[in-house]
Amino acid sequence: MKFWLTHSRFAILAGLLSMLLLLSACSSNTAATNQAAVPAPSPVPAAAEQAAETTAAVAFPRTIEAANGSIVIDEQPERVAVVHWGYNDSILLFDLKSVGLALPFTKADSSLTTDTYKPYADKVGELAIVGENTTVNLEALLEYAPDLIIAGNAVNAEITAQLEQIATTVVIDETKTDVWGNWPALVTKFGEILGQETVAADFISGYEAKVADGKAKLADLGGTVAFLQVRSNAVWLGGTKYLNPYYDNGLGLKAPDSPSMTEGAELTLEGLIALDPDYLFLGYFNYEQPSAASATDEWETTEVWKKLKAVQNGHVYSINGSLAMGYGPLGNSYGVGAVLEALGK
């Protein structure tokens, strides 16, 4: 019925236009001039709606160039399984009815219930777990019955053949896309795969604006800043190469002068004393479970710890290390906000 009505309206419009042309031909030159001065009618709502539907329809099928070849996606996927444990941040940005995830940790230890992730996880109608601790559960994946599987050519190399037997599979080249160091490229790729390029572009531009604004606010911050990844039995110095959101390519913070600052390294209390940053961010991996043990618990009881400049000046801050010192869009967005809040900006 809607199709008939739309074409009927076009037929009526066409008839009206023909009559106007006929009257114009019979009228005087003055009348013709007045006729030309009348603004063109606005598009009929039904016609505009039909145009939008046509645009959406031509988005699929689409061909995606992937590590496993040219992959044709016939229809916009509704059940998407992401079996690369490092892609969780990226897939949750998009508007999907159902998502299957392989997690880097167990579901109980994942970030899905944190204040950062929860709004994104909650908007997904169905969220299924198809793997934990970086291992894909093929039985759970089969039961989930995805329309589309998104994988990585390195992380999922051993099971790619099985994945392709379950559903259409897009394998992303992890090196070419730089999934560990350039999440905007990965998010852009996801937008292409899912037919949601605008969602990807909007999040990226919003994040970049947030970072640029933060960098301007921190321009007059004096001193050096260090980030420690604090686990239960070890402490790691966050390297500038991996903490782009905070150093040169992000907020512009100044790192301590040390050869280990580029790549980062496991750190002792003596090593921290040698760095002696003016500002110190402790990225706790037990941030959501503060009663659990941390490697810095013992450090903080020593006189050596109390001699640190950051400690003496009250410039030591606790943040969620699993988010802020990660490499995904949600974690990095949280980290930028946490740093700005801690520094009073």
ChimeraX attribute file (.defattr): number of C-alpha atoms within 10 A of each C-alpha:
attribute: neighborCount
match mode: 1-to-1
recipient: residues
	/A:1	5
	/A:2	9
	/A:3	9
	/A:4	9
	/A:5	11
	/A:6	16
	/A:7	13
	/A:8	12
	/A:9	14
	/A:10	15
	/A:11	12
	/A:12	11
	/A:13	13
	/A:14	12
	/A:15	11
	/A:16	12
	/A:17	12
	/A:18	12
	/A:19	12
	/A:20	12
	/A:21	13
	/A:22	11
	/A:23	13
	/A:24	16
	/A:25	12
	/A:26	10
	/A:27	12
	/A:28	10
	/A:29	11
	/A:30	8
	/A:31	14
	/A:32	15
	/A:33	11
	/A:34	9
	/A:35	14
	/A:36	10
	/A:37	9
	/A:38	8
	/A:39	7
	/A:40	7
	/A:41	6
	/A:42	6
	/A:43	9
	/A:44	13
	/A:45	10
	/A:46	16
	/A:47	14
	/A:48	11
	/A:49	13
	/A:50	15
	/A:51	12
	/A:52	11
	/A:53	11
	/A:54	11
	/A:55	11
	/A:56	12
	/A:57	12
	/A:58	10
	/A:59	15
	/A:60	16
	/A:61	13
	/A:62	18
	/A:63	14
	/A:64	18
	/A:65	16
	/A:66	17
	/A:67	16
	/A:68	16
	/A:69	11
	/A:70	12
	/A:71	17
	/A:72	16
	/A:73	19
	/A:74	12
	/A:75	16
	/A:76	18
	/A:77	19
	/A:78	15
	/A:79	18
	/A:80	24
	/A:81	27
	/A:82	28
	/A:83	29
	/A:84	25
	/A:85	22
	/A:86	20
	/A:87	26
	/A:88	23
	/A:89	23
	/A:90	21
	/A:91	24
	/A:92	21
	/A:93	21
	/A:94	21
	/A:95	15
	/A:96	18
	/A:97	14
	/A:98	19
	/A:99	25
	/A:100	24
	/A:101	24
	/A:102	26
	/A:103	26
	/A:104	19
	/A:105	15
	/A:106	14
	/A:107	16
	/A:108	9
	/A:109	15
	/A:110	15
	/A:111	21
	/A:112	18
	/A:113	16
	/A:114	13
	/A:115	10
	/A:116	15
	/A:117	20
	/A:118	13
	/A:119	13
	/A:120	18
	/A:121	19
	/A:122	13
	/A:123	16
	/A:124	16
	/A:125	11
	/A:126	13
	/A:127	19
	/A:128	14
	/A:129	20
	/A:130	23
	/A:131	25
	/A:132	20
	/A:133	14
	/A:134	17
	/A:135	17
	/A:136	21
	/A:137	14
	/A:138	16
	/A:139	10
	/A:140	14
	/A:141	24
	/A:142	14
	/A:143	9
	/A:144	19
	/A:145	15
	/A:146	21
	/A:147	18
	/A:148	25
	/A:149	24
	/A:150	21
	/A:151	26
	/A:152	24
	/A:153	19
	/A:154	14
	/A:155	16
	/A:156	20
	/A:157	11
	/A:158	10
	/A:159	13
	/A:160	18
	/A:161	11
	/A:162	11
	/A:163	22
	/A:164	15
	/A:165	10
	/A:166	16
	/A:167	18
	/A:168	18
	/A:169	26
	/A:170	27
	/A:171	25
	/A:172	25
	/A:173	18
	/A:174	16
	/A:175	12
	/A:176	10
	/A:177	17
	/A:178	14
	/A:179	20
	/A:180	15
	/A:181	17
	/A:182	15
	/A:183	21
	/A:184	22
	/A:185	16
	/A:186	25
	/A:187	27
	/A:188	20
	/A:189	21
	/A:190	22
	/A:191	20
	/A:192	17
	/A:193	23
	/A:194	22
	/A:195	20
	/A:196	17
	/A:197	16
	/A:198	13
	/A:199	16
	/A:200	22
	/A:201	15
	/A:202	11
	/A:203	17
	/A:204	18
	/A:205	12
	/A:206	12
	/A:207	18
	/A:208	16
	/A:209	12
	/A:210	16
	/A:211	22
	/A:212	15
	/A:213	12
	/A:214	20
	/A:215	22
	/A:216	11
	/A:217	15
	/A:218	16
	/A:219	11
	/A:220	8
	/A:221	13
	/A:222	11
	/A:223	12
	/A:224	17
	/A:225	21
	/A:226	26
	/A:227	26
	/A:228	25
	/A:229	24
	/A:230	26
	/A:231	20
	/A:232	14
	/A:233	9
	/A:234	13
	/A:235	22
	/A:236	16
	/A:237	23
	/A:238	23
	/A:239	21
	/A:240	22
	/A:241	14
	/A:242	18
	/A:243	22
	/A:244	18
	/A:245	21
	/A:246	26
	/A:247	19
	/A:248	15
	/A:249	15
	/A:250	17
	/A:251	23
	/A:252	19
	/A:253	21
	/A:254	19
	/A:255	22
	/A:256	18
	/A:257	13
	/A:258	10
	/A:259	10
	/A:260	16
	/A:261	17
	/A:262	16
	/A:263	13
	/A:264	19
	/A:265	16
	/A:266	13
	/A:267	17
	/A:268	16
	/A:269	16
	/A:270	11
	/A:271	12
	/A:272	18
	/A:273	14
	/A:274	13
	/A:275	19
	/A:276	21
	/A:277	24
	/A:278	22
	/A:279	24
	/A:280	22
	/A:281	24
	/A:282	20
	/A:283	26
	/A:284	26
	/A:285	21
	/A:286	19
	/A:287	19
	/A:288	14
	/A:289	10
	/A:290	10
	/A:291	8
	/A:292	11
	/A:293	14
	/A:294	19
	/A:295	16
	/A:296	20
	/A:297	11
	/A:298	11
	/A:299	14
	/A:300	13
	/A:301	10
	/A:302	11
	/A:303	9
	/A:304	13
	/A:305	20
	/A:306	13
	/A:307	12
	/A:308	21
	/A:309	17
	/A:310	21
	/A:311	18
	/A:312	12
	/A:313	10
	/A:314	11
	/A:315	17
	/A:316	18
	/A:317	17
	/A:318	17
	/A:319	23
	/A:320	23
	/A:321	22
	/A:322	21
	/A:323	25
	/A:324	27
	/A:325	26
	/A:326	20
	/A:327	22
	/A:328	23
	/A:329	26
	/A:330	21
	/A:331	21
	/A:332	22
	/A:333	19
	/A:334	18
	/A:335	23
	/A:336	20
	/A:337	16
	/A:338	19
	/A:339	19
	/A:340	16
	/A:341	10
	/A:342	14
	/A:343	13
	/A:344	9
	/A:345	11
